[in-house]
C-alpha cells in the first residue's frame, strides 16, 4: 500500500503503461427477472444497456450418500436452500449439468423440472442448462446424430418458455475425449446441427426475441491437448452463439485469452474454473490456498472483460459422490495429478466453495469456506484492490513484489563495477518491508567485496522510467518540479555491513551525471530509519545540479572512496522501502491506497487506483501525463465513489490524484 494524501491526493511518480485505450469500469448487474441480455460483439447487455457480467456457480447438488446424479431430477429444495446465499454473494447465474441426460443405448431423460427453474427465477438467478452427451458415441453415425438432435429439441420444447434460461450448454468436455481422432470433426458438426435445430425450435433464432443462447463447452485440464485448440475458430459450428471452456490450470488461465482473441469473434465464457480445498501433501484441508486461487482467477476474468462475458466458479458445494465411485457417503480424498495446484494434486470431492454435512431427516447443511467469502467480496462490487502478488508496484515505491524469495522489484536496477575480486551482488526481495507485515517485502541488496579488490562503483538505482532511457523514445525524463519532498525507509540487512551511504538524483544528461549532488545519509543501523529530504537539496550549489524537469534515476551508493584497494573485505547489505516523491502541500491528511497494474491480452496494460472513501463526499480520480502539459483529466466513470477507478492508457508515464468533494 502507499501512504498518500487528500484533499487533492497525488499518487506521486507516474506509472509506466503499455499501449491501450481508456475505458470505464462498468457497473455489472443483471437479474433473471429482466429480459434476456442482448449480444453485441463479444459483450452481453441488459435491457437497461448495462454490461452483463456472468457471475455463476457450477451447481450439481447431490445428497450425501447418493451416487452419480443421473437418475432423478434436481430437488428444488436444494435451490431453495442455496439460492439466497448465492445471490447474497453476488451470483447472478448457476450452471447445471444434467438438464438432458443421454444414455449410450439412445435413451434420454431430463434432470431438471419447471419447479427448479421457477425457484431459481424467484431468487433472480439465470440458469445455464447443461446436457450430458457420452463422449464415446459414434458422432459420424446418422442414427446417433438424429438421436442427439431429437433429444435436444425435446429439451428445448419442454423448457424454452422458462423465463430465466440463459443458455443451452451442449455437452461437457466431449472434445477432450476426442482429440487426435476423426470423431472431433464429427462432434463439432453435430453440435452445429443441434444448435441449428434449437434455433428453429425457438422460432428461428436466439436472443431476446427468440430464446436462450446456444453454447458448447470444451475442456482443458492443466494445458491444451495436442492438436486441439481450446477455442474453436469461427468457421466451426457457425450456429453456436458463444464458446465456453472448462479450464483447470492453477491460479492462472494461461494462454486461454490469446486463443480467444485469435480464434473467434464470438462471445466467450469460462464454463468452469477453480481449485480444491484439500492439501493432499499434508493431508489436511487448506481453505486459504483455495481462496487465493479464486481471487487470482477472478482477477484475470476482470482483466480480460473485453474478451470474456464472465465465468463459472466450480463448484458451489463439495461433491461426495465423485471419487472413488460407489463410496458416496464418505468425503474421500481421491483425485489425480495436477501440475499447477498448490499440492500438484486435485481432490475431486473438495472442489466446492462450501462444505456439506448431514442433517438427519432433512437435506444437507451448507457451510461456506474462505473461498466463498473471497468471491463474495469480488462479486459484490468491492473495488478490485489487487495486491502486489501479480502486479507491478507503483514506480515511486520500493514496496516489492512477493512472488518468491528471488522476486525482483520491477523498477529497481543496479550498477556496479570493480577492477578485481569476485564479489557477486544479490538484489532481491527476501526481507520484510518496513510494515513488518506478512507479504510486505522490501528491496534488499547485498554484495561482499573481497580484500584486495579495487572498489570502483556500486549503486542501487531506482529507474523511474526504464523505457524512457532510450533516446529514440523522444522522452527526456520525469518532471519532478511539482514535488518538494523525497522520503524513504532504509536499514542495514547485516550489522557488520558498511553503514555509510549517500543518495542522489540523476537526470538524462548521463555525460555529466557525476556533477549531480550526492547527499550523505546518517549512519545506518539494522533498525528501520526514516528519511525525509527536500528536493531542493539536490540542486543547492554551483554547477552540481540535477535538472528536475528530466529525472530518470534515484541512486543509493555506498560512501566509499572510489578506486581504492580494499585492505579487508567490504560487506554491502542495504534494505530500502517505501520510497515516495510528493508535494508536502497535499499531505495534510493521510490515508492508504493502492495502485496495481495487470498485463491483459495482446500486451495491453490496465491500471487500477483503489482508495478508501468518505460516504459524505464524491471522489474523482484524475490523471496527468506528467511529461506533457500539466493538465489534470478525470478518468472515465466518475464520480468514483466505489473506491476505485480503472485506467487503460497509451501514455508511458502518468500521475494520479484523487479529489474528494463534499456532496
DAFEN-V409527 format. One record per backbone hydrogen bond with DSSP energy under -1.0 kcal/mol. CO is the residue of the C=O (numbers start at 1). NH is the residue of the N-H. E is the energy in kcal/mol with one decimal. If there is no record, write none. Layout:
co->CO nh->NH e->E
co->CO nh->NH e->E
//
This chain:
co->2 nh->593 e->-1.6
co->4 nh->591 e->-2.3
co->7 nh->660 e->-1.0
co->9 nh->658 e->-1.1
co->10 nh->12 e->-1.0
co->26 nh->28 e->-1.3
co->31 nh->34 e->-1.8
co->38 nh->45 e->-2.6
co->40 nh->43 e->-2.0
co->43 nh->40 e->-2.8
co->44 nh->52 e->-3.1
co->45 nh->38 e->-3.0
co->46 nh->49 e->-2.1
co->50 nh->46 e->-3.1
co->51 nh->29 e->-1.1
co->54 nh->311 e->-2.2
co->55 nh->92 e->-2.7
co->55 nh->93 e->-1.2
co->56 nh->313 e->-3.0
co->57 nh->95 e->-2.5
co->58 nh->316 e->-2.3
co->63 nh->66 e->-2.4
co->68 nh->70 e->-2.6
co->75 nh->78 e->-2.0
co->76 nh->80 e->-1.9
co->77 nh->81 e->-1.8
co->78 nh->82 e->-2.8
co->79 nh->83 e->-2.6
co->82 nh->86 e->-2.4
co->83 nh->87 e->-2.8
co->84 nh->88 e->-2.1
co->85 nh->89 e->-1.2
co->86 nh->91 e->-2.2
co->87 nh->90 e->-1.6
co->92 nh->126 e->-2.4
co->93 nh->57 e->-1.2
co->94 nh->128 e->-2.7
co->95 nh->59 e->-3.2
co->96 nh->130 e->-1.4
co->98 nh->111 e->-1.1
co->100 nh->132 e->-3.4
co->101 nh->109 e->-1.8
co->103 nh->106 e->-1.8
co->107 nh->103 e->-3.5
co->109 nh->101 e->-2.9
co->111 nh->74 e->-2.0
co->113 nh->117 e->-1.8
co->114 nh->118 e->-2.6
co->115 nh->119 e->-2.0
co->116 nh->120 e->-2.4
co->117 nh->121 e->-2.8
co->118 nh->122 e->-2.1
co->120 nh->125 e->-2.3
co->121 nh->124 e->-1.8
co->126 nh->94 e->-1.8
co->127 nh->166 e->-2.6
co->128 nh->96 e->-2.4
co->129 nh->169 e->-3.2
co->130 nh->99 e->-1.5
co->132 nh->102 e->-1.6
co->134 nh->137 e->-1.1
co->137 nh->139 e->-1.2
co->138 nh->141 e->-1.6
co->141 nh->145 e->-2.5
co->142 nh->146 e->-2.3
co->143 nh->147 e->-2.3
co->144 nh->148 e->-2.4
co->145 nh->149 e->-2.2
co->146 nh->150 e->-2.6
co->147 nh->151 e->-2.9
co->148 nh->152 e->-2.0
co->149 nh->153 e->-2.3
co->150 nh->154 e->-2.1
co->151 nh->155 e->-1.8
co->152 nh->156 e->-2.4
co->153 nh->157 e->-2.7
co->154 nh->158 e->-2.0
co->155 nh->159 e->-1.9
co->156 nh->160 e->-2.3
co->159 nh->162 e->-2.2
co->164 nh->127 e->-2.6
co->166 nh->213 e->-2.2
co->167 nh->129 e->-2.7
co->168 nh->215 e->-2.9
co->169 nh->131 e->-1.7
co->170 nh->217 e->-1.3
co->174 nh->177 e->-1.0
co->178 nh->181 e->-1.6
co->181 nh->184 e->-1.1
co->183 nh->187 e->-2.7
co->184 nh->188 e->-2.1
co->185 nh->189 e->-1.8
co->186 nh->190 e->-2.2
co->187 nh->191 e->-2.3
co->188 nh->192 e->-1.8
co->189 nh->193 e->-1.6
co->190 nh->194 e->-2.7
co->191 nh->195 e->-2.7
co->192 nh->196 e->-2.2
co->193 nh->197 e->-2.4
co->194 nh->198 e->-2.5
co->195 nh->199 e->-2.2
co->196 nh->200 e->-2.2
co->197 nh->201 e->-2.4
co->198 nh->202 e->-1.8
co->199 nh->204 e->-3.2
co->200 nh->203 e->-1.4
co->207 nh->210 e->-2.0
co->207 nh->211 e->-1.4
co->211 nh->207 e->-3.5
co->213 nh->168 e->-2.8
co->214 nh->241 e->-2.3
co->214 nh->242 e->-1.4
co->215 nh->170 e->-2.6
co->216 nh->244 e->-2.1
co->217 nh->173 e->-1.9
co->218 nh->246 e->-2.7
co->220 nh->248 e->-1.5
co->221 nh->223 e->-2.2
co->225 nh->228 e->-2.0
co->233 nh->236 e->-1.9
co->237 nh->240 e->-1.9
co->243 nh->269 e->-1.9
co->244 nh->218 e->-2.9
co->245 nh->271 e->-1.7
co->245 nh->272 e->-1.1
co->246 nh->220 e->-1.6
co->248 nh->222 e->-3.3
co->253 nh->256 e->-1.9
co->255 nh->259 e->-1.8
co->256 nh->260 e->-2.1
co->257 nh->261 e->-2.6
co->258 nh->262 e->-2.1
co->259 nh->263 e->-3.2
co->260 nh->264 e->-1.7
co->263 nh->234 e->-1.1
co->267 nh->243 e->-1.9
co->268 nh->309 e->-3.1
co->269 nh->245 e->-1.4
co->270 nh->312 e->-1.5
co->272 nh->247 e->-2.6
co->273 nh->314 e->-2.8
co->277 nh->286 e->-3.6
co->279 nh->283 e->-1.7
co->284 nh->279 e->-2.9
co->286 nh->290 e->-1.3
co->287 nh->291 e->-2.2
co->288 nh->292 e->-2.1
co->289 nh->293 e->-2.3
co->290 nh->294 e->-2.2
co->291 nh->295 e->-2.2
co->292 nh->296 e->-2.4
co->293 nh->297 e->-2.6
co->294 nh->298 e->-2.4
co->295 nh->299 e->-2.2
co->296 nh->300 e->-1.3
co->297 nh->301 e->-1.6
co->298 nh->302 e->-2.5
co->299 nh->303 e->-2.5
co->300 nh->304 e->-1.4
co->302 nh->305 e->-1.4
co->304 nh->307 e->-2.5
co->304 nh->308 e->-1.5
co->309 nh->54 e->-2.9
co->310 nh->270 e->-2.1
co->311 nh->56 e->-2.1
co->313 nh->58 e->-2.6
co->315 nh->353 e->-1.8
co->319 nh->322 e->-1.1
co->324 nh->327 e->-1.4
co->327 nh->330 e->-1.0
co->328 nh->65 e->-2.7
co->330 nh->332 e->-1.6
co->334 nh->348 e->-1.1
co->336 nh->346 e->-2.7
co->338 nh->341 e->-1.2
co->344 nh->338 e->-1.7
co->346 nh->336 e->-1.5
co->347 nh->350 e->-2.1
co->350 nh->277 e->-2.0
co->353 nh->369 e->-2.8
co->354 nh->318 e->-1.9
co->355 nh->367 e->-2.3
co->357 nh->365 e->-3.0
co->359 nh->362 e->-2.6
co->365 nh->357 e->-1.7
co->367 nh->355 e->-2.8
co->369 nh->373 e->-1.3
co->370 nh->374 e->-1.8
co->371 nh->375 e->-2.5
co->372 nh->376 e->-2.1
co->373 nh->377 e->-1.9
co->374 nh->378 e->-1.8
co->375 nh->379 e->-3.0
co->376 nh->380 e->-2.1
co->377 nh->382 e->-1.0
co->383 nh->385 e->-2.7
co->384 nh->386 e->-2.1
co->394 nh->397 e->-2.1
co->404 nh->407 e->-1.8
co->409 nh->412 e->-1.6
co->411 nh->463 e->-1.3
co->413 nh->461 e->-1.4
co->415 nh->459 e->-2.9
co->417 nh->457 e->-2.7
co->426 nh->446 e->-2.5
co->428 nh->444 e->-2.8
co->431 nh->442 e->-1.7
co->433 nh->436 e->-1.6
co->437 nh->440 e->-1.9
co->440 nh->433 e->-2.9
co->441 nh->400 e->-2.7
co->443 nh->576 e->-2.2
co->444 nh->428 e->-2.4
co->445 nh->574 e->-2.3
co->446 nh->426 e->-3.1
co->447 nh->572 e->-3.4
co->449 nh->570 e->-3.1
co->450 nh->453 e->-1.8
co->453 nh->566 e->-3.0
co->454 nh->419 e->-1.4
co->455 nh->563 e->-3.1
co->457 nh->417 e->-3.2
co->459 nh->415 e->-2.1
co->460 nh->556 e->-2.7
co->461 nh->413 e->-3.2
co->461 nh->463 e->-1.0
co->462 nh->554 e->-1.7
co->465 nh->468 e->-1.3
co->466 nh->469 e->-1.4
co->470 nh->473 e->-2.1
co->471 nh->474 e->-1.3
co->478 nh->551 e->-2.6
co->480 nh->483 e->-2.0
co->484 nh->535 e->-2.3
co->485 nh->582 e->-2.2
co->486 nh->533 e->-3.4
co->487 nh->580 e->-3.0
co->488 nh->531 e->-3.1
co->489 nh->577 e->-2.4
co->490 nh->529 e->-2.1
co->491 nh->575 e->-2.5
co->494 nh->497 e->-1.7
co->499 nh->524 e->-2.7
co->500 nh->559 e->-2.8
co->501 nh->521 e->-2.7
co->502 nh->557 e->-2.6
co->503 nh->519 e->-3.1
co->504 nh->555 e->-2.8
co->506 nh->552 e->-2.9
co->506 nh->553 e->-1.8
co->508 nh->510 e->-1.6
co->510 nh->513 e->-1.1
co->512 nh->515 e->-1.9
co->513 nh->516 e->-1.6
co->519 nh->503 e->-2.3
co->525 nh->492 e->-3.0
co->529 nh->490 e->-2.4
co->531 nh->488 e->-1.8
co->533 nh->486 e->-2.5
co->534 nh->537 e->-1.5
co->535 nh->538 e->-2.0
co->536 nh->539 e->-1.7
co->543 nh->545 e->-2.1
co->546 nh->548 e->-1.1
co->547 nh->550 e->-2.1
co->548 nh->480 e->-3.6
co->550 nh->508 e->-1.3
co->551 nh->478 e->-2.9
co->552 nh->464 e->-2.1
co->553 nh->506 e->-2.6
co->554 nh->462 e->-4.1
co->555 nh->504 e->-2.0
co->556 nh->460 e->-3.2
co->557 nh->502 e->-2.1
co->558 nh->560 e->-2.0
co->564 nh->455 e->-2.5
co->566 nh->452 e->-2.7
co->570 nh->449 e->-3.5
co->571 nh->498 e->-2.9
co->572 nh->447 e->-2.7
co->573 nh->493 e->-2.1
co->574 nh->445 e->-2.9
co->575 nh->491 e->-1.9
co->576 nh->443 e->-1.7
co->577 nh->489 e->-2.9
co->580 nh->487 e->-2.4
co->582 nh->484 e->-1.6
co->582 nh->485 e->-2.0
co->583 nh->586 e->-2.0
co->584 nh->587 e->-1.5
co->589 nh->6 e->-1.6
co->591 nh->4 e->-2.3
co->593 nh->2 e->-2.9
co->594 nh->610 e->-2.9
co->596 nh->608 e->-2.7
co->598 nh->606 e->-2.7
co->601 nh->604 e->-1.1
co->604 nh->600 e->-3.4
co->606 nh->598 e->-2.4
co->607 nh->647 e->-2.6
co->608 nh->596 e->-2.1
co->609 nh->645 e->-1.8
co->610 nh->594 e->-2.6
co->614 nh->617 e->-2.5
co->616 nh->663 e->-2.0
co->618 nh->661 e->-3.0
co->619 nh->640 e->-3.6
co->620 nh->659 e->-3.2
co->621 nh->635 e->-2.8
co->622 nh->657 e->-2.1
co->623 nh->633 e->-2.8
co->624 nh->626 e->-1.7
co->624 nh->655 e->-3.3
co->625 nh->628 e->-3.1
co->629 nh->631 e->-2.3
co->633 nh->623 e->-2.9
co->639 nh->641 e->-1.3
co->640 nh->643 e->-1.5
co->643 nh->611 e->-2.7
co->645 nh->609 e->-2.7
co->647 nh->607 e->-3.0
co->654 nh->15 e->-1.5
co->655 nh->624 e->-2.1
co->656 nh->11 e->-4.4
co->657 nh->622 e->-3.1
co->658 nh->9 e->-2.7
co->659 nh->620 e->-2.5
co->661 nh->618 e->-3.3
//
